[in-house]
Amino acid sequence: MEMEQEFKLDGIVPWGRRLWEYRAFFALEEADLRGAVLDVGSGPSSFAAEASAAGAQVTATDPLYALPGETIAQRFEETRGAMMEGLRQARHRFRWSQYGSPEAIETIRREALALFLADYERAGARHYVEASLPKLPFAEGAFRLALSSHLLFLYGDDLDFAFHIEALHELLRVAGEVRVFPLINLDGRPSSHLPGVLAHFAREGMQAELVPVPYEFQRGATKMLRLRR
Ligand SMILES: C[S@@+](CC[C@H](N)C(=O)[O-])C[C@H]1O[C@@H](n2cnc3c(N)ncnc32)[C@H](O)[C@@H]1O
């Protein structure tokens, strides 16, 4: 089977990750979570719930937050079949040493969803703000750090180069530092947008660097993008 056909997802899926995974994706140290943190495209991730419970100041944003929790849970169920099928078909493109199996991943995604739903109900707008890149409803410099997990670059076929440039400029407007992971496409190839993005921000006089992270699931996805003003 062709690589491109293994993951047949209808758009960007609401599949969320846990705090320990975010720590690894972004090589987060305790100090990184001391200021205000923005998680963009956070979906049903439990990062905001778990990090807030540990004392961090996190705002999560996603267009999904226009919806009630039960509808988000329903969307998760609707996309579950395609996600699991994609993981099974494309098994060879992942390193399984950490997760073990597609079924173990589903268990972790369900844990994240449950933690997210409880916090979404409890904290509401204190933690969750409906917003869509490339425009965000926050003041300049409102956050010390902005994180984008499994949205930019990964969905590079849905989101074009111009969108990436505009979205990353917007993230750098609201945060002093931006971290993005992963940097490869859903089809397992390095994002074709990345070289142009690095060149663009270097030309703009920003610090744009690729930083190794202590995580690898999609084979070859071992670095995050770090941008600083
Ligand atoms: C694959 S999920 C990743 C969720 C979370 N960041 C994680 O890694 O667990 C991608 C999320 O991006 C959201 N999304 C799609 N388009 C977006 C946009 N233009 N701006 C912000 N978020 C968007 C989707 O609703 C979805 O929840």
The ligand as an SDF file (V2000), in Angstrom:
LIG
                    3D

 27 29  0  0  0  0  0  0  0  0999 V2000
   -4.6480   16.1960   16.0110 C   0  0  0  0  0  0  0  0  0  0  0  0
   -5.4130   17.3570   17.0960 S   0  0  0  0  0  0  0  0  0  0  0  0
   -4.0970   17.6620   18.2340 C   0  0  0  0  0  0  0  0  0  0  0  0
   -4.5950   18.0000   19.6210 C   0  0  0  0  0  0  0  0  0  0  0  0
   -3.4990   18.3100   20.6220 C   0  0  0  0  0  0  0  0  0  0  0  0
   -2.7000   19.4250   20.2510 N   0  0  0  0  0  0  0  0  0  0  0  0
   -2.6150   17.1110   20.8440 C   0  0  0  0  0  0  0  0  0  0  0  0
   -1.5060   17.0570   20.3030 O   0  0  0  0  0  0  0  0  0  0  0  0
   -3.0500   16.2180   21.5450 O   0  0  0  0  0  0  0  0  0  0  0  0
   -5.4510   18.8400   16.1100 C   0  0  0  0  0  0  0  0  0  0  0  0
   -6.3920   19.9020   16.6540 C   0  0  0  0  0  0  0  0  0  0  0  0
   -6.2230   21.0920   15.8830 O   0  0  0  0  0  0  0  0  0  0  0  0
   -7.4680   21.7430   15.8260 C   0  0  0  0  0  0  0  0  0  0  0  0
   -7.4770   22.7170   14.7120 N   0  0  0  0  0  0  0  0  0  0  0  0
   -7.8220   22.5240   13.4340 C   0  0  0  0  0  0  0  0  0  0  0  0
   -7.6870   23.6650   12.7260 N   0  0  0  0  0  0  0  0  0  0  0  0
   -7.2460   24.6150   13.5840 C   0  0  0  0  0  0  0  0  0  0  0  0
   -6.9240   26.0020   13.4650 C   0  0  0  0  0  0  0  0  0  0  0  0
   -7.0260   26.6440   12.3100 N   0  0  0  0  0  0  0  0  0  0  0  0
   -6.5010   26.6670   14.5710 N   0  0  0  0  0  0  0  0  0  0  0  0
   -6.3790   26.0170   15.7490 C   0  0  0  0  0  0  0  0  0  0  0  0
   -6.6730   24.7090   15.9300 N   0  0  0  0  0  0  0  0  0  0  0  0
   -7.1010   24.0190   14.8580 C   0  0  0  0  0  0  0  0  0  0  0  0
   -8.4710   20.6110   15.6500 C   0  0  0  0  0  0  0  0  0  0  0  0
   -9.7840   21.0060   16.0360 O   0  0  0  0  0  0  0  0  0  0  0  0
   -7.8650   19.5210   16.5630 C   0  0  0  0  0  0  0  0  0  0  0  0
   -8.4260   19.5510   17.8400 O   0  0  0  0  0  0  0  0  0  0  0  0
  1  2  1  0
  2  3  1  0
  2 10  1  0
  3  4  1  0
  4  5  1  0
  5  6  1  0
  5  7  1  0
  7  8  2  0
  7  9  1  0
 10 11  1  0
 11 12  1  0
 11 26  1  0
 12 13  1  0
 13 14  1  0
 13 24  1  0
 14 15  1  0
 14 23  1  0
 15 16  2  0
 16 17  1  0
 17 18  1  0
 17 23  2  0
 18 19  1  0
 18 20  2  0
 20 21  1  0
 21 22  2  0
 22 23  1  0
 24 25  1  0
 24 26  1  0
 26 27  1  0
M  CHG  2   2   1   9  -1
M  END
$$$$
